[in-house]
């Protein structure tokens, strides 16, 4: 999947190309390692980003999910499911990060 990365990531790609390629290969292997379909994997990645409190991870997960055809409502639902696990404030932060991308910020 081709995506336009943030400026910092593009800079890292240029300056640390070998590491970037290895990182990309690891991600591809992880996606092929099990039975989940692409849509399910993208929703899982949203949950992981929410649970880890990673704004950049959420931005990436949402961009990739949208590119895979996951709807905005499905993305929001995946994050809402996190409320009872990661707490209301953390889930609201995750939702705001997802909305950054879904609004085209």
N, C-alpha and C positions, 0 to 999 in steps of 0.2 A: 504494500500500500504506500503510495507516494503522498506525502504531506509536506506542507511548508512549515518548517520548524521556526521557533523563535530565534531572534538574532544571536543570543548567547549560545544556543545549541548549534547553529550554523558555524559559529566561530570555533566551537569545540570540534566539529566535524573537520574543519580545515587544519587546525593545529594538532589534533590528536586522531588523525584518520585511522590508524591501525586499531586503536582502542575503540573508536566508534564502530568500525566494521565488526569487531569481535562482539561488542555489545548488541549490535543489530542481529548478528547470527545467533547469539544466545536467545534473544527474544523470539526469533523465528523457530528455533528448536523447541522452546517451551510451548509455543502455540501448537506445534505438531505432535507433542508428546502424549496427548490424551484424547478422549472421545468427545470433548465438548465442541459444539459447533461454534462458528465465528461469532454469532450474535451473543451466545451465552458467555463466551470468553470475554467479550467487550463489556458485558454487564458485570462480570466478576472483577475485571480490572477497575471499573468504577467503584465497586465496593471496597477493593483493596486501597485505592487512593483515598477514599473517604476515611477508612479505618486508620490509615497511617498518617492522616492529617497533612497530606502532601498537595499543596496548591498546584505546583507544576505537574505532578502526577495526575491530578484531576483534569487539568487543562488538556493534557495529552490523551487521557482515557476518553474524555468527551469528544475531542476531535476525531479520534479513531472510531469511536462508536457511531458517531454521525456519519462518517465515511462508509461504515459498514451497513448503514441503513437502520440503525437503532433510532427509535423515535425519541423526541424530547420528553414525552410523557413517560416512556420506559426508563429513561435516564433519571428523571425526577423520582420515579417510584423506587428505583434501586437505591437512591440516596435516602429517601424517606424510611426505607427498611432499616437503615443504620441507627435511627434515633434511639431505640431501646438498647443498643449495644454500645455505641460510642458517646451517647448523650446528646441532648438537644443542642447545646451550643456548638459542639463539633459537627453535628449533622447540618446545622444551618450554615456554618462556614463552608462545608463541602458543597452544599446547594448553591451558595453564592459564587463559588469558583466555577461550578458547572454552568451557571447562568452567564458568567463572563464570556464563555465560549459560545453558548447558545444565542446570546444577544449579539455576537459578532464583535465583542470588545477586542 
